[in-house]
Amino acid sequence: MRNYQFTAQIEKDKETGLYIGRVPNLPGAHSQGATLDELQDNLKEVVKLCIEELTAEELGEISEFIGFQQISVAV
């Protein structure tokens, strides 16, 4: 069994109060949860499912996620 590590982007929905997470470099990997712990569990499950659907070649083509950069703009 191989271990994979991904970075998730997490936001909090103002209307529902739910935490929403997505893994930018793994198409289809997104979920939500009422707590950060629940979100992490849900994201782990969806990442496993996404990985199971990929071929070995597709797994090797997953881009490396570098990070986020804040941009400041005066309007």
Residue frames as a rotation matrix with the C-alpha (Angstrom) as fourth column:
MET 1
0.583 0.812 0.000 0.00
0.812 -0.583 0.000 0.00
0.000 0.000 -1.000 0.00
ARG 2
-0.459 -0.734 0.500 1.37
0.740 -0.628 -0.242 3.41
0.492 0.258 0.832 -1.00
ASN 3
0.062 0.421 -0.905 0.90
0.823 -0.535 -0.193 6.56
-0.565 -0.732 -0.379 1.08
TYR 4
-0.184 -0.028 0.982 -0.15
0.760 -0.638 0.124 9.75
0.624 0.769 0.139 -0.71
GLN 5
-0.315 0.078 -0.946 -0.16
0.736 -0.609 -0.296 13.26
-0.599 -0.790 0.135 0.72
PHE 6
-0.171 0.368 0.914 -2.33
0.782 -0.514 0.353 16.07
0.600 0.775 -0.200 -0.60
THR 7
-0.934 -0.048 -0.355 -3.05
0.251 -0.795 -0.552 19.64
-0.256 -0.604 0.754 0.43
ALA 8
-0.131 0.966 0.221 -6.68
0.978 0.091 0.185 20.71
0.159 0.240 -0.958 0.78
GLN 9
-0.846 0.067 0.529 -8.16
-0.047 -0.998 0.051 24.18
0.531 0.018 0.847 0.39
ILE 10
-0.398 0.705 -0.586 -10.68
0.912 0.373 -0.170 24.81
0.099 -0.602 -0.792 3.16
GLU 11
-0.791 0.283 0.542 -13.36
-0.195 -0.957 0.215 27.50
0.579 0.064 0.813 3.34
LYS 12
-0.744 0.632 -0.219 -16.36
0.485 0.285 -0.827 28.07
-0.460 -0.721 -0.518 5.57
ASP 13
-0.495 0.663 0.561 -19.71
0.595 -0.212 0.775 28.67
0.633 0.718 -0.290 3.90
LYS 14
-0.967 0.084 0.239 -21.31
-0.208 -0.802 -0.559 31.79
0.145 -0.591 0.794 5.37
GLU 15
-0.187 0.981 -0.050 -24.85
-0.817 -0.127 0.562 30.60
0.545 0.146 0.826 4.72
THR 16
0.571 0.454 -0.684 -24.67
-0.156 0.878 0.452 27.01
0.806 -0.152 0.572 5.98
GLY 17
0.556 -0.457 0.695 -21.73
-0.824 -0.191 0.534 27.26
-0.111 -0.869 -0.482 8.38
LEU 18
0.920 -0.210 0.331 -20.28
0.220 0.976 0.006 24.10
-0.324 0.067 0.944 6.81
TYR 19
0.009 -0.969 -0.249 -16.58
-0.477 -0.223 0.850 23.67
-0.879 0.111 -0.464 6.11
ILE 20
0.965 0.264 -0.006 -15.92
-0.108 0.375 -0.921 23.02
-0.240 0.889 0.391 2.43
GLY 21
0.080 -0.993 0.087 -12.71
-0.387 0.050 0.921 21.39
-0.919 -0.108 -0.380 1.29
ARG 22
0.989 0.124 -0.083 -11.20
-0.125 0.387 -0.913 20.57
-0.082 0.914 0.398 -2.06
VAL 23
0.170 -0.953 0.251 -7.92
0.321 0.295 0.900 19.08
-0.932 -0.072 0.356 -3.20
PRO 24
0.414 0.097 -0.905 -6.85
-0.564 -0.753 -0.339 21.35
-0.714 0.651 -0.257 -6.07
ASN 25
-0.350 -0.662 -0.663 -4.59
-0.930 0.159 0.332 18.88
-0.114 0.732 -0.672 -7.87
LEU 26
-0.947 0.138 0.290 -6.92
0.143 0.990 -0.007 15.87
-0.288 0.035 -0.957 -7.65
PRO 27
-0.703 0.702 -0.116 -9.97
-0.546 -0.428 0.720 16.30
0.456 0.569 0.685 -9.92
GLY 28
0.071 0.887 -0.457 -13.24
-0.093 0.462 0.882 15.47
0.993 -0.020 0.115 -8.19
ALA 29
-0.307 -0.256 -0.917 -11.80
0.819 0.419 -0.391 15.54
0.484 -0.871 0.082 -4.67
HIS 30
-0.703 0.171 0.690 -14.06
-0.378 -0.912 -0.159 17.82
0.602 -0.372 0.706 -2.68
SER 31
-0.231 0.643 -0.730 -16.34
0.744 0.600 0.294 17.43
0.627 -0.475 -0.617 0.32
GLN 32
-0.133 0.231 0.964 -17.91
-0.461 -0.875 0.146 19.23
0.878 -0.425 0.222 3.26
GLY 33
-0.272 0.058 -0.961 -18.37
0.715 0.680 -0.161 18.76
0.644 -0.731 -0.226 6.98
ALA 34
0.755 0.631 0.178 -19.93
0.304 -0.577 0.758 20.40
0.581 -0.518 -0.628 10.02
THR 35
0.808 -0.588 -0.039 -16.56
-0.175 -0.303 0.937 20.37
-0.562 -0.750 -0.347 11.82
LEU 36
0.252 -0.810 -0.529 -12.96
-0.967 -0.194 -0.164 20.39
0.030 0.553 -0.833 10.65
ASP 37
-0.568 -0.432 0.700 -12.54
-0.530 0.843 0.090 16.83
-0.629 -0.320 -0.708 11.93
GLU 38
0.279 0.760 0.587 -15.59
0.162 0.565 -0.809 15.67
-0.946 0.321 0.034 9.98
LEU 39
0.811 -0.031 -0.584 -14.33
-0.538 -0.434 -0.723 17.47
-0.231 0.900 -0.368 6.88
GLN 40
-0.219 -0.972 -0.090 -10.93
-0.959 0.197 0.201 15.79
-0.178 0.130 -0.975 7.18
ASP 41
-0.426 0.136 0.894 -12.55
-0.099 0.976 -0.195 12.35
-0.899 -0.171 -0.403 7.48
ASN 42
0.637 0.759 0.134 -14.78
0.109 0.084 -0.991 13.09
-0.763 0.645 -0.029 4.48
LEU 43
0.580 -0.494 -0.648 -11.86
-0.806 -0.466 -0.366 14.36
-0.121 0.735 -0.668 2.41
LYS 44
-0.491 -0.769 0.409 -9.78
-0.697 0.628 0.344 11.29
-0.522 -0.116 -0.845 3.21
GLU 45
-0.070 0.562 0.824 -12.61
0.210 0.816 -0.538 9.07
-0.975 0.136 -0.175 2.00
VAL 46
0.872 0.454 -0.182 -13.15
-0.054 -0.281 -0.958 11.01
-0.486 0.846 -0.221 -1.24
VAL 47
0.185 -0.887 -0.423 -9.40
-0.962 -0.251 0.105 11.12
-0.199 0.387 -0.900 -1.96
LYS 48
-0.530 -0.339 0.777 -9.24
-0.297 0.933 0.204 7.34
-0.794 -0.123 -0.596 -1.57
LEU 49
0.352 0.767 0.537 -12.15
0.356 0.421 -0.834 6.95
-0.866 0.485 -0.125 -3.97
CYS 50
0.820 -0.092 -0.565 -10.59
-0.491 -0.619 -0.613 9.33
-0.293 0.780 -0.553 -6.51
ILE 51
-0.210 -0.977 -0.028 -7.24
-0.903 0.183 0.388 7.52
-0.374 0.106 -0.921 -6.35
GLU 52
-0.305 0.156 0.939 -8.93
0.024 0.987 -0.156 4.13
-0.952 -0.025 -0.305 -6.85
GLU 53
0.714 0.682 0.161 -10.43
0.217 0.003 -0.976 5.43
-0.666 0.731 -0.146 -10.10
LEU 54
0.564 -0.575 -0.593 -7.08
-0.788 -0.590 -0.177 6.55
-0.249 0.567 -0.786 -11.56
THR 55
0.895 -0.397 -0.204 -4.75
0.241 0.814 -0.529 4.36
0.376 0.424 0.824 -13.56
ALA 56
0.403 -0.837 -0.371 -1.10
0.766 0.087 0.637 4.08
-0.501 -0.541 0.676 -12.56
GLU 57
-0.388 -0.528 0.756 -0.22
0.875 -0.469 0.121 6.41
0.290 0.708 0.644 -15.43
GLU 58
0.338 0.611 0.716 -2.77
0.285 -0.791 0.541 9.01
0.897 0.021 -0.441 -14.30
LEU 59
0.895 -0.059 -0.442 -1.46
0.438 -0.074 0.896 8.81
-0.085 -0.996 -0.040 -10.74
GLY 60
-0.024 -0.999 -0.027 2.01
0.915 -0.033 0.402 9.58
-0.403 -0.015 0.915 -12.03
GLU 61
-0.397 -0.069 0.915 0.71
0.700 -0.667 0.254 12.64
0.593 0.742 0.314 -13.86
ILE 62
0.679 0.648 -0.345 -0.82
0.714 -0.472 0.518 14.35
0.173 -0.597 -0.783 -10.80
SER 63
0.179 -0.613 0.769 0.74
0.153 -0.755 -0.638 17.77
0.972 0.232 -0.041 -10.57
GLU 64
-0.434 -0.417 -0.798 2.53
0.863 0.061 -0.501 18.91
0.258 -0.907 0.334 -7.43
PHE 65
0.682 0.686 0.254 0.49
0.535 -0.705 0.466 21.43
0.499 -0.182 -0.847 -5.47
ILE 66
-0.381 -0.896 0.229 2.70
0.542 -0.418 -0.729 24.34
0.749 -0.154 0.645 -4.47
GLY 67
-0.581 0.200 -0.789 0.42
0.737 -0.282 -0.615 26.58
-0.345 -0.938 0.017 -2.45
PHE 68
0.543 0.793 0.275 -1.68
0.835 -0.544 -0.079 29.70
0.087 0.272 -0.958 -2.40
GLN 69
-0.692 -0.721 0.031 -0.53
0.718 -0.692 -0.075 33.25
0.075 -0.029 0.997 -2.94
GLN 70
0.253 0.768 -0.589 -2.35
0.734 -0.549 -0.400 36.34
-0.630 -0.331 -0.703 -1.71
ILE 71
-0.486 -0.289 0.825 -2.79
0.799 -0.529 0.286 39.12
0.354 0.798 0.488 -4.24
SER 72
-0.116 0.403 -0.908 -3.47
0.627 -0.680 -0.381 42.69
-0.771 -0.613 -0.174 -3.14
VAL 73
-0.521 0.038 0.853 -5.17
0.788 -0.363 0.497 45.01
0.329 0.931 0.159 -5.61
ALA 74
-0.615 0.338 -0.712 -6.29
0.210 -0.800 -0.562 48.59
-0.760 -0.495 0.421 -5.13
VAL 75
-0.460 0.557 0.691 -9.51
0.863 0.096 0.497 49.37
0.210 0.825 -0.525 -7.02
